[in-house]
Amino acid sequence: MKKLTLYFISSLCWCFIAGCSMNSTNPLATYSLEKEKVLITDDRFLIGVLAEKNEKGGWQDVLPKALYYEFTLKQKGKQVDYKQDKGELKAIILPDKELKKTSIDVLGSNVFTEKNSTYGHQLSIQGFDHSKTGKLVLSYYVGAQTSSNKMPLAPSDEQLKKLLNVAKSGEMVLYRNHKEIARYDLNSLKSVAKENE
């Protein structure tokens, strides 16, 4: 009886370990950055809409503008190593001095910092279900098109063009479960090493 109980417990442990390993992502699984698209847009199909309550207590749409980054990523390893990534990947734009300064000059704040509560940003991941290629989209809001309590009015197109002109001055940093797994130069699209901070 003791042998049977021991065998049963061992089997349960093995199943638990096997289940965990099947559901976990290989921490060494990385991506190559194949393409990028960067633009200022107000296309609701790309960046969505925001909602706020109006004076009568009803809801109304707030149409924002955003600095839109679309990255095409390709998995470098076996697809099975990336199966949990859609729920685990995060990304940010790490601006260099020029991009950070331009953001402050044009918008009054650095929209790329996590602490920025004036504008906000959005992340979405598409694809990867049946291929090794997918898209990661980062939208950094740069203002509303109409008066709103959610965020300030967007600057003029001329001002926003200044931001767009330097939008690739920095890096895109990719995280899995809050741990950095890669960073890419926005001009060359090549993987770069993390600088000592």
Order of alpha helices (4+ residues) and beta strands (2+ residues): alpha-beta-alpha-beta-beta-beta-alpha-beta-alpha-beta-beta-alpha-beta-beta
